[in-house]
Amino acid sequence: MKTRVENRLAQIRKSRGVSAADLARRVHVSRQTIYAIEAGSYVPNTEVALNVAHELEVTVDELFSLQPGSRKTPESLAAEVLSAAAPSKGQPVRICQIGSRWVSVPVSAAPYYMPEADGIIKRTGRTSGRVDLVVFAKDEAAQKRLLLAGCDPATGLLSRMVEKISGVDIVSASASSKLALTWLKEGKVHIAGSHLEDPKTGEFNLPYLRKEFPGEDFRVVTFARWEEGLVAVSGNPKRVRKIEDLARKNIKFVNREPGSGSRMLLDKLLEKAGMDTRRVQGYDRIAYGHLAAAYCVVSREADVCLATRSAAQTFGLDFVPLHSERYDLVMRKRTTDLPAVKAFLDVLQRATLRRKLEVLAGYDTSQMGTIIA
């Protein structure tokens, strides 16, 4: 059977005046082996290839090369795209198969690294919410991979531990709580994270789910309780201590997107303080996620944001606690039967994960893994 490896052995051997029998003797193989290599029906192992190159005084690359077009070309794939911001051509993405549909999640290089990706966006705008991709890891994406949407800054820590313990790969889609739950309802993600507080009861997530998705078969599992508050530049040079300080003219704020728990908390605190949103310089400026908001502060694009303690700790920023919240993981009941989801939920019971979240993120993990609905 012909291989996809081309060789110039016969041409180079003859130009050196070396017979096939003589070359075979020098490299300790049969004459038939030399003829088979030259005919392209046999690819020598590394030792033989090095010995032949040495005897003919050429490099291995001069003797052997891949045929043009023999490398596997990337595959084209139409997929839905999950992104709070508009995706762009050439943007790297990770992909995940959910049932029979393919879903892609743009990944960012912020602040300074080349992200892991399965392909890039080839074309956008043909249909709202869909893109054409060029992918090179479709087979890997179809196996033991879960798509998790939400805004928890500790998602990366959770994902790495899940992969280490169970081999399940987590693809994270940054999204507000409301957007993550909408994607879950539409069947675009396996798991959605949420910290939406009911203004009347103070209960998290369950009232919203009952109101917005009545009759839906959701399973709700507690991840952790966290503190949310004002995140300021290290040392807090402008002495931001309370929500009323956001009205000061020398304070630049960066907000979260509508539908996020942080945006709802800010509006609630502003209303309680009797403050108009127009008094907050930067109220209309949006950062997608707790870490994105905190990064605006560390890069001095803003003086303060409203985010979790974990986001502040990640960048070494000052934190003024204002509110305690419960962050839950929501999934379809039928999804909990998937082996990958069972493995994911098992990791939530690990003491190692709890200790890391308590120390690195400042989370209260006493209820982690508890099924509340």
Disulfide bonds with the S-S distance in Angstrom:
none
